[in-house]
Amino acid sequence: MSTPPLLPVTNQQAVQSQPPINTPAFHTFFSRLSTSIRDGLSQRRPLAELVDRSSMARPESLTDALSRIRKNLAYFKVNYVAVIQL
């Protein structure tokens, strides 16, 4: 009967934790990201305005429908992204 193979064991002294990222470049990146997110969220439209059925009407033509879609995407883009993220 042969002996079972040994499992490798890590040496706890060899494993060192990484120091936290604390560079000016990281702080600049995080600051810009935070500002960008805040600016994006400030462009949200009221949900009641998004689902207002009284403002919905059948478009007269395909050109009118495409024009409305483009305008709605530009106006409600932050709301649409938030809904997709759910």
C-alpha positions in Angstrom: 0.0 0.0 0.0 1.4 3.4 -1.0 1.1 6.6 1.0 -1.3 9.3 -0.2 0.1 12.4 -1.8 0.7 15.3 0.4 -1.3 18.5 0.0 0.8 21.7 -0.5 0.8 24.0 2.4 1.4 27.7 2.2 3.8 29.4 4.5 1.9 32.2 6.3 5.1 34.3 6.5 5.4 34.2 2.7 1.9 35.5 2.1 1.9 39.3 2.6 -1.2 41.4 2.4 -1.2 44.2 -0.2 -1.0 47.7 1.3 -4.1 49.8 0.5 -4.0 51.9 -2.6 -3.0 55.4 -1.4 -1.6 57.3 -4.4 -2.5 60.7 -5.7 -3.5 59.2 -9.0 -6.0 56.9 -7.3 -7.5 59.8 -5.3 -7.8 61.9 -8.5 -9.5 59.0 -10.3 -11.9 58.3 -7.4 -12.7 62.0 -7.1 -13.5 62.3 -10.8 -15.6 59.1 -10.7 -17.5 60.4 -7.7 -18.2 63.7 -9.3 -19.2 62.1 -12.6 -21.7 59.8 -10.8 -23.1 62.7 -8.8 -23.5 64.8 -12.0 -25.2 62.0 -13.8 -27.7 61.3 -11.0 -28.5 65.0 -10.7 -30.0 64.7 -14.3 -32.6 62.2 -13.2 -36.2 63.1 -14.1 -39.2 62.5 -11.8 -40.6 59.0 -12.2 -44.1 60.4 -12.5 -43.0 62.3 -15.6 -41.5 59.1 -17.1 -44.7 57.1 -16.7 -47.3 59.9 -17.3 -49.9 58.3 -19.5 -51.6 61.6 -20.4 -48.5 62.7 -22.4 -48.5 59.5 -24.4 -50.2 59.6 -27.8 -49.9 57.6 -31.0 -47.3 59.1 -33.4 -48.6 60.2 -36.8 -45.8 58.7 -38.8 -42.7 56.6 -38.5 -40.5 59.7 -38.7 -42.5 61.3 -35.8 -42.1 58.0 -33.7 -38.3 58.0 -34.3 -38.0 61.6 -33.4 -39.9 61.0 -30.2 -37.7 58.0 -29.3 -34.6 60.1 -29.8 -35.9 62.9 -27.7 -37.1 60.6 -24.9 -33.8 58.7 -24.8 -31.9 62.0 -24.5 -34.3 63.4 -21.9 -34.7 60.2 -19.7 -31.4 58.5 -20.3 -30.4 58.5 -16.6 -33.8 57.0 -15.7 -33.5 54.3 -18.3 -30.1 53.3 -17.1 -31.4 53.2 -13.5 -34.3 50.9 -14.6 -31.9 48.6 -16.5 -29.6 48.4 -13.5 -32.5 47.0 -11.3 
